[in-house]
Amino acid sequence: MDDQQRAKYAARAKIAKALAHPSRLYLVDLLQHQELCVNDLAAAVGADQSTVSKHLAILKEAGLVSDRKSGTMNLYRVTCGCLEGFFACLENVLKSDVDQRMVALGATCP
């Protein structure tokens, strides 16, 4: 792997790591549909505001979300429109895995 490829895969890994937490996946899913402030996101996730702020900072650093000031609030939103496809892909992988496990269980069961 050359330096350019290494940089490309390191950038991809940064995004994957940012998404590698259930709360952050949920935050991104919520923010695909509307802008929300930290308080609304904290209530939805069931975590305190500081924890959600830390999650948002990780997502923002990875380029997945951005924010804008509206009065005294920061409103967060997803920066790209392709995450719907990403979530659909994840669901397909999960379904395929479950299907394969069911077949394997059926093959070993009388």
Buried (B, 14 or more C-beta within 10 A) or exposed (E): EEEEEEEEEEEEEEBEEBBEEEBBBBBBBBBBEEBBBBEBBBEBBEBEEEEBBBBBEBBBEBEBBBBEEEEEBBBBBBBEEEBEEBBEEEEEEEEEEEEEEEEEEEEEEE
